[in-house]
Amino acid sequence: MMDMVGMAAALVATHATAVGSLDLPAPVQLVAAVVAGFGIGLVAAIMGVAGG
């Protein structure tokens, strides 16, 4: 339950205030995107919601 409250608070904070962005080089963005995508896919597979 507290996880949901934390996510809701994060969404409210990002919509109510100006949040800056990171100015990362393209190769760093690529690595971060691949790692994030793998992590999201792993969690989806564990939860049983991965398509395929």
C-alpha positions in Angstrom: 0.0 0.0 0.0 2.8 2.4 0.8 4.4 1.7 -2.6 1.2 3.1 -4.2 1.2 6.1 -2.0 4.9 6.8 -2.9 4.2 6.5 -6.6 1.2 8.8 -6.3 3.3 11.3 -4.4 6.0 11.2 -7.1 3.4 11.8 -9.8 1.9 14.7 -8.0 5.4 16.2 -7.3 6.4 15.9 -11.0 3.2 17.5 -12.2 3.0 20.3 -9.6 6.7 21.4 -9.9 9.2 22.0 -12.7 11.6 19.0 -12.8 14.9 19.5 -14.6 16.3 16.9 -17.0 19.7 15.3 -17.1 21.9 16.3 -20.0 23.6 13.0 -20.6 25.7 12.0 -23.6 24.0 9.8 -26.2 26.0 6.6 -25.3 25.1 7.0 -21.6 21.5 7.5 -22.5 21.6 4.3 -24.7 23.1 2.2 -21.9 20.6 3.6 -19.4 17.7 2.8 -21.8 18.8 -0.7 -22.3 19.3 -1.4 -18.6 15.9 0.2 -17.8 14.2 -1.8 -20.5 15.8 -5.1 -19.3 14.7 -4.3 -15.7 11.2 -3.5 -16.7 11.0 -6.7 -18.8 12.4 -8.8 -16.0 9.8 -7.5 -13.5 7.0 -8.0 -16.0 8.2 -11.6 -16.6 8.3 -12.3 -12.9 4.8 -10.8 -12.5 3.5 -12.8 -15.4 2.4 -9.9 -17.4 5.0 -10.1 -20.2 3.4 -10.6 -23.7 4.5 -13.2 -26.1 
